[in-house]
Amino acid sequence: MHHFDIILAGGGLSGLTLAIELGKRDFFRNKSILIIERDAKQQNDRTWCFWATEAEDLPPVLFRSWDHCLFYGTKGEKRLKMPPFRYHMVRGIDFYNWAAAEIARFPNIQRIQAEILNLEEKGAVHTDQGVFTAEWVFNSAITPTELVPKASALYPNPAFSIPNAPQEKTKAHTWFLQHFKGWIIETPLPRFDTNTATLMDFRIDQKGDTRFVYVLPFSESKALVEYTVFSPALCTAAEYQAELQHYVQNFLKIDEFNVLEEEFGVIPMTDFGFSPAQQGNIIHIGTAGGFVKGSSGYAFKRTRRKLQQFTEAWARTGTPNMRLLRSGYRFRLYDSIMLRVLRDQLYPGKSFFSKLFYKRPAPIIFRFLDEDSTFTEDLRVISSPPPLPFLRALWRQLPFLKTL
Ligand SMILES: Cc1cc2nc3c(=O)[nH]c(=O)nc-3n(C[C@H](O)[C@H](O)[C@H](O)COP(=O)(O)OP(=O)(O)OC[C@H]3O[C@@H](n4cnc5c(N)ncnc54)[C@H](O)[C@@H]3O)c2cc1C
């Protein structure tokens, strides 16, 4: 059978999350659902980190959690007051295995491993195994716009496919990349405090961009050290290597270590409108649907939350409401201004994050970035850096505010 009620084109974070949310609700029990994914999902292809409170609904696959976080900016070390938040890590492979076990409980959901070649607005998915059609196609596999660079030696497997003739990138929007190279290192002697993560370390050379390192200890002798850059283009492979080596030796003061695993990733940081989220019978979700927070690159919690709210409302009302997949305008505006400041180099990212974390309690910043803050909390966050560069950015964005 090639026709389904719902097709999930792409079975990564957003596709699998949506499958579970659909599967567990009675309303969808009689709907036939197909997940099309090219990858077997048996590799640990990424780690997801995020802050969360005890009250939040998290998947039961947390790999590590940290009670304490450090921030290093223009004025040295700051120990962040985290409660009620903790910082967590989920490994891709644990999430994929858990999701597979959950989905196996729902007989109306099938999975096939196939390469998606093309999507048609009427709800047709062309793959190397044939054409599949559905009333609704949720796409996280193909981005019509080039959100991340095409495959290269440095970046051989972009997580999503870009059609041969991508939509043109608009000049009104910022098209930054968050690109990072991580090493899981092991030291012969205990060197790490397992309860404390370094969220952002800006002591490194900024080279005109926003550059920082985070350090996430797995044990006293093992940690993920990740060199991260916000900029329009990727660095060379040699530069990531050299910067990581330099950081481990000069800031962690570790000379003897083994690199056990490497991670390289690129996340789009953009204020592109992603509108309409729906094209005919296709609904874009995940990175392809603009779920990545433009100013921070975080997406794990947002993806789960948006899709939970969306399926809950669909089951209740009988109709999918695409608006639930978008962030509120006020947060899209904040992200856009922040990105414009970075793009036009109106104020350095290092100084911006330093003002934020030295002046304001971390939980307020986290709530702001989670888009859960009150307007008063927004004002506290927005007023921490000097206003002029941000007003200038707002002025330059004025003609484009309708396009966000
Ligand atoms: C290395 C890395 C680390 C990240 N770390 C964090 C983090 O710490 N915290 C956070 O909040 N966010 C993080 N992100 C951002 C974001 O959470 C992830 O990218 C997330 O996986 C996005 O979900 P998605 O469903 O849109 O994409 P994906 O999870 O990448 O799923 C897309 C799926 O589509 C499949 N696919 C692509 N093309 C085709 C095709 N032609 N045919 C069939 N299948 C196809 C892919 O194999 C993939 O499984 C990270 C991203 C990366 C790349």
The ligand as an SDF file (V2000), in Angstrom:
LIG
                    3D

 53 58  0  0  0  0  0  0  0  0999 V2000
   25.7530   17.7310   15.5540 C   0  0  0  0  0  0  0  0  0  0  0  0
   24.5490   18.5040   16.0780 C   0  0  0  0  0  0  0  0  0  0  0  0
   24.4550   18.7690   17.4370 C   0  0  0  0  0  0  0  0  0  0  0  0
   23.3370   19.4840   17.9300 C   0  0  0  0  0  0  0  0  0  0  0  0
   23.2840   19.7460   19.2690 N   0  0  0  0  0  0  0  0  0  0  0  0
   22.1990   20.3790   19.7650 C   0  0  0  0  0  0  0  0  0  0  0  0
   22.0970   20.6040   21.1580 C   0  0  0  0  0  0  0  0  0  0  0  0
   23.0120   20.3050   21.9300 O   0  0  0  0  0  0  0  0  0  0  0  0
   20.9610   21.1810   21.6320 N   0  0  0  0  0  0  0  0  0  0  0  0
   19.9210   21.5460   20.8060 C   0  0  0  0  0  0  0  0  0  0  0  0
   18.8970   22.0400   21.3090 O   0  0  0  0  0  0  0  0  0  0  0  0
   20.0380   21.3930   19.4660 N   0  0  0  0  0  0  0  0  0  0  0  0
   21.1340   20.8300   18.9230 C   0  0  0  0  0  0  0  0  0  0  0  0
   21.2290   20.6270   17.5670 N   0  0  0  0  0  0  0  0  0  0  0  0
   20.1830   21.2360   16.6950 C   0  0  0  0  0  0  0  0  0  0  0  0
   18.9280   20.3560   16.5180 C   0  0  0  0  0  0  0  0  0  0  0  0
   18.4030   19.9890   17.7800 O   0  0  0  0  0  0  0  0  0  0  0  0
   19.1990   19.1000   15.7320 C   0  0  0  0  0  0  0  0  0  0  0  0
   19.7290   19.3870   14.4890 O   0  0  0  0  0  0  0  0  0  0  0  0
   17.9340   18.2500   15.5280 C   0  0  0  0  0  0  0  0  0  0  0  0
   18.3450   16.9440   15.2360 O   0  0  0  0  0  0  0  0  0  0  0  0
   17.0210   18.7950   14.4490 C   0  0  0  0  0  0  0  0  0  0  0  0
   15.9330   17.9210   14.2600 O   0  0  0  0  0  0  0  0  0  0  0  0
   15.3680   17.6200   12.8050 P   0  0  0  0  0  0  0  0  0  0  0  0
   14.3570   16.5720   12.9480 O   0  0  0  0  0  0  0  0  0  0  0  0
   15.0300   18.8780   12.1360 O   0  0  0  0  0  0  0  0  0  0  0  0
   16.6260   17.0580   11.9960 O   0  0  0  0  0  0  0  0  0  0  0  0
   17.3330   15.6640   12.1310 P   0  0  0  0  0  0  0  0  0  0  0  0
   17.2920   15.1550   13.5170 O   0  0  0  0  0  0  0  0  0  0  0  0
   18.6880   15.8330   11.5070 O   0  0  0  0  0  0  0  0  0  0  0  0
   16.4260   14.7150   11.2260 O   0  0  0  0  0  0  0  0  0  0  0  0
   16.3380   14.8480    9.8390 C   0  0  0  0  0  0  0  0  0  0  0  0
   16.3250   13.4290    9.2820 C   0  0  0  0  0  0  0  0  0  0  0  0
   16.0930   13.4630    7.8850 O   0  0  0  0  0  0  0  0  0  0  0  0
   16.8690   12.4360    7.2980 C   0  0  0  0  0  0  0  0  0  0  0  0
   17.0670   12.7560    5.8840 N   0  0  0  0  0  0  0  0  0  0  0  0
   17.7150   13.8280    5.3470 C   0  0  0  0  0  0  0  0  0  0  0  0
   17.6640   13.7980    4.0210 N   0  0  0  0  0  0  0  0  0  0  0  0
   16.9850   12.6710    3.7050 C   0  0  0  0  0  0  0  0  0  0  0  0
   16.6160   12.0910    2.4670 C   0  0  0  0  0  0  0  0  0  0  0  0
   16.9430   12.6500    1.2890 N   0  0  0  0  0  0  0  0  0  0  0  0
   15.9310   10.9330    2.4960 N   0  0  0  0  0  0  0  0  0  0  0  0
   15.5670   10.3340    3.6650 C   0  0  0  0  0  0  0  0  0  0  0  0
   15.8930   10.8530    4.8760 N   0  0  0  0  0  0  0  0  0  0  0  0
   16.5970   12.0120    4.8860 C   0  0  0  0  0  0  0  0  0  0  0  0
   18.1580   12.4510    8.0810 C   0  0  0  0  0  0  0  0  0  0  0  0
   18.8560   11.2100    7.9740 O   0  0  0  0  0  0  0  0  0  0  0  0
   17.6600   12.7330    9.4890 C   0  0  0  0  0  0  0  0  0  0  0  0
   17.4550   11.5450   10.2500 O   0  0  0  0  0  0  0  0  0  0  0  0
   22.3240   19.9300   17.0460 C   0  0  0  0  0  0  0  0  0  0  0  0
   22.4690   19.6830   15.6750 C   0  0  0  0  0  0  0  0  0  0  0  0
   23.5650   18.9910   15.2020 C   0  0  0  0  0  0  0  0  0  0  0  0
   23.6790   18.7800   13.7120 C   0  0  0  0  0  0  0  0  0  0  0  0
  1  2  1  0
  2  3  1  0
  2 52  2  0
  3  4  2  0
  4  5  1  0
  4 50  1  0
  5  6  2  0
  6  7  1  0
  6 13  1  0
  7  8  2  0
  7  9  1  0
  9 10  1  0
 10 11  2  0
 10 12  1  0
 12 13  2  0
 13 14  1  0
 14 15  1  0
 14 50  1  0
 15 16  1  0
 16 17  1  0
 16 18  1  0
 18 19  1  0
 18 20  1  0
 20 21  1  0
 20 22  1  0
 22 23  1  0
 23 24  1  0
 24 25  2  0
 24 26  1  0
 24 27  1  0
 27 28  1  0
 28 29  2  0
 28 30  1  0
 28 31  1  0
 31 32  1  0
 32 33  1  0
 33 34  1  0
 33 48  1  0
 34 35  1  0
 35 36  1  0
 35 46  1  0
 36 37  1  0
 36 45  1  0
 37 38  2  0
 38 39  1  0
 39 40  1  0
 39 45  2  0
 40 41  1  0
 40 42  2  0
 42 43  1  0
 43 44  2  0
 44 45  1  0
 46 47  1  0
 46 48  1  0
 48 49  1  0
 50 51  2  0
 51 52  1  0
 52 53  1  0
M  END
$$$$
